[in-house]
Amino acid sequence: NGSPTSETSKHHFHLELPAVIKDPKTGKSYQRGRLLGKGGFARCYELIDLETRQIYAGKIVPKARIAKPIQMEKMQREIHVHSLLKHPHVVGFHRHFDDDDNIYIILELCSRKSLVQMLKLRKTFTEPEVRYFMKQIIEGVRYLHSHCVLHRDLKLGNMFLTDDMGVKIGDFGLAAKLEFQGDRKRTMCGTPNYIAPEVLGKIGHSFEADVWALGCILFTMLVGKPPFETTSLKETYSRIKHNKYIIPEYLSPGAKSIITALLSSDPDERPPLEAILDHPFFTEGFIPDSLPTSSVTTAPTFPITKVL
Ligand SMILES: CC[C@@H]1C(=O)N(C)c2cnc(-c3ccc[nH]3)nc2N1C1CCCC1
């Protein structure tokens, strides 16, 4: 019979999503494709624009899940900040709309998911690959900062990978728009993954906290695990506060040097974004212009063009 038994009442009911999603204001319709996964309150699907046949990555957030005003404000801020951005290394924001049940955010599909999945397969990346990825990420973050946007949650899971091995920065759920250069954000709603010491110390954070996260990303790609990872969050925060991390001996002098600079406890000692690519780690090492797709699973060997 239709009445919910003890079994059914255990599962929260989510309205089964229709196969075709329609924007009530414009009539634009999308066919719902395969489930890509979950991100926060969102269920993410491939969405096919029925007019253009273009495929997108759609974030679908049930309004019931963001009932509290603070959650709705956060969602609207994510949409507002991301919708202003357009750069080769920032995930394309296509459009957004809502209906009675959900908010829909239509984003650029990045068919190779994120650097988390690739690092899981590879364990660690070679230095040329790290220079290749970091160069694109730094160019993307320079664009964000030049538009007074702090990402505040830069991590491998937010570095999306396109079919041709391009990197795109995504997920602006914790991003903030600064009113002016020199402005600082003192509060934080949500816990970023690679949180900087000054954010823990409540001094508030600005562009330098994103630079700290870049140091954590670079370290994690070279070493295979984050610099401050422990079993307990409290212990991790303590290590961050005391700048307690170990750079493995086998890393090159350039890698050790740039990691030490980026992970400086004092935000003023971290190199400004523009200066990072001038560091010997980048200038004295080979930076490939492209990566073979095989590098998703196997370390590439780069042809050393013979100096004739
Ligand atoms: C839509 C949310 C998020 C995202 O922000 N983008 C840009 C994205 C792009 N392509 C993909 C994607 C294409 C093929 C597999 N995933 N995924 C994206 N994600 C994933 C979905 C599940 C968790 C985060």
PDBQT file of the ligand as one rigid body, heavy atoms in Angstrom, charges set to zero:
ROOT
HETATM    1  C1  LIG A 401      29.304  20.226 -11.478  1.00  0.00    +0.000 C 
HETATM    2  C2  LIG A 401      30.052  20.262 -10.164  1.00  0.00    +0.000 C 
HETATM    3  C3  LIG A 401      31.555  20.146 -10.336  1.00  0.00    +0.000 C 
HETATM    4  C4  LIG A 401      32.041  21.330 -11.119  1.00  0.00    +0.000 C 
HETATM    5  O1  LIG A 401      32.028  22.428 -10.576  1.00  0.00    +0.000 OA
HETATM    6  N1  LIG A 401      32.443  21.190 -12.417  1.00  0.00    +0.000 N 
HETATM    7  C5  LIG A 401      32.850  22.374 -13.178  1.00  0.00    +0.000 C 
HETATM    8  C6  LIG A 401      32.474  19.932 -13.030  1.00  0.00    +0.000 A 
HETATM    9  C7  LIG A 401      32.746  19.781 -14.384  1.00  0.00    +0.000 A 
HETATM   10  N2  LIG A 401      32.792  18.542 -14.931  1.00  0.00    +0.000 NA
HETATM   11  C8  LIG A 401      32.599  17.462 -14.139  1.00  0.00    +0.000 A 
HETATM   12  C9  LIG A 401      32.680  16.122 -14.696  1.00  0.00    +0.000 A 
HETATM   13  C10 LIG A 401      32.652  15.776 -15.999  1.00  0.00    +0.000 A 
HETATM   14  C11 LIG A 401      32.775  14.388 -16.053  1.00  0.00    +0.000 A 
HETATM   15  C12 LIG A 401      32.893  13.965 -14.761  1.00  0.00    +0.000 A 
HETATM   16  N3  LIG A 401      32.825  15.039 -13.931  1.00  0.00    +0.000 N 
HETATM   17  N4  LIG A 401      32.337  17.540 -12.818  1.00  0.00    +0.000 NA
HETATM   18  C13 LIG A 401      32.252  18.774 -12.251  1.00  0.00    +0.000 A 
HETATM   19  N5  LIG A 401      31.928  18.870 -10.922  1.00  0.00    +0.000 N 
HETATM   20  C14 LIG A 401      31.909  17.637 -10.101  1.00  0.00    +0.000 C 
HETATM   21  C15 LIG A 401      30.579  16.901 -10.186  1.00  0.00    +0.000 C 
HETATM   22  C16 LIG A 401      30.517  16.039  -8.966  1.00  0.00    +0.000 C 
HETATM   23  C17 LIG A 401      31.426  16.701  -7.936  1.00  0.00    +0.000 C 
HETATM   24  C18 LIG A 401      32.163  17.827  -8.605  1.00  0.00    +0.000 C 
ENDROOT
TORSDOF 0
